[in-house]
Amino acid sequence: MNRRADVPGLSSLARRALDGAGLTDIADAVLAGDRLDRAQAERLMHADALPAIGALANLVRERRHGDLTWFNRNQHINATNVCEATCMFCSFSRLKTGDPMAYTMSIEQAVSRVRALRDVFVTEVHIVNGLNPDLPFDYYTDLLRALKAERPDLHLKGFTAVEIHYYAQKYSMTVEQVLQRFVDAGLDSLPGGGAEIFADRVRQRICHDKVDADGWLDIHRTAHRMGLRSNCTMLFGMIETPEEQVDHMIRLRDLQDETGGFQTFIPLKFHNEHNRLSGLYEATAADVLRTYAVARLVLDNIDHLKAYWPMLGVQTAVTLLGWGADDLDGTVREERIYHMAGASTPQALGRDDLVALVHDAGRIPVERDTLYRTAAEAS
């Protein structure tokens, strides 16, 4: 692999802009490799000189990864969208079995999604579901076992902390027992969904009836202690403040200091169609760029920053490769959650599409598996 050996420093123009915006101490700290504190991160959320902040984030990205940009070939399976939770931002879920557009796949239907790719190189299945009150726990373990039986080579990344918490309560188990049952059935790692925004003020308004921030963090803490890697996310562009975004990042950073189990951070842009927050304006392009840049500067102990193209849009995701991001996710076959919220992005991208997009951004595409081991260096 060809990492950039000599990462250039900040341009004189970016340096002057940062100094002029009163960010000299932050630029100096980043250039020295020092950690930013909460107050510095909050200043970045409000400061002028956004392009210079992006240049500073790109400097960190290139120090860490050079021009390398990661992607994988993955299949999404959302086995049920029936969900007892009433999150105001959600366009995917349906409250009860039998409601219009509610569905639950049979095990065979779910496995058929993988069987259809029998002759296709895929490394990961990503499983996220609603909180369905009508399913026995064995449905989920049977699903994992059936997927592994069909394709033993696939990495199964599944079940958000919200789901794990729900199963523990519903089926009278501890979180560790739920995770161990899943691991025994074939689970390999956890996604990072369900974090939303950790601020209790916001959670009480948008997702009051699912696991709280401390519970979400503790489930990932438990998973990491058991040897499972996971991702972490932040849903942004709703009613949260910049300070609450920073608080979210700091709490993730603190847990990463403790466990080292997070692989990548994924800021998820809120979509306002077909949900009860449709009256809100969505985050602007500048908001998205700032959130990514600040995340790269604050989360100094989380290696990767993912620009999830299905919800950002392809061109925005590619742009973010110059604002701190180093990962575009993957081929993402059959993404439902964001498309039901109004995302107009393709349902999937091919490997050649992803390679071309990375090249167009002036970066080096590298195909990975879920654990960021090189699957194939793209040409």
Secondary structure, 3 states (H helix, E strand, C coil): CCCCCCCCCCCHHHHHHHHHCCCHHHHHHHHHCCCCCHHHHHHHHHCCCHHHHHHHHHHHHHHHHCCEEEEECEEEECCECECCCCCCCCCCCECCCCCCCCCECCHHHHHHHHHCCCCCCCCEEEECCCCCCCCCHHHHHHHHHHHHHHCCCCEEEECCHHHHHHHHHHCCCCHHHHHHHHHHHCCCEECCCCCCCCCHHHHHHHCCCCCCHHHHHHHHHHHHHCCCEEEEEEEECCCCCHHHHHHHHHHHHHHHHHHCCEEEEEEEECCCCCCCCCCCCCCCHHHHHHHHHHHHHHCCCCCEEECCHHHHCHHHHHHHHHCCCCEEEECCECCCCCHHHCCCCCCCCCHHHHHHHHHHCCCEEEEECCCCCEEEECC
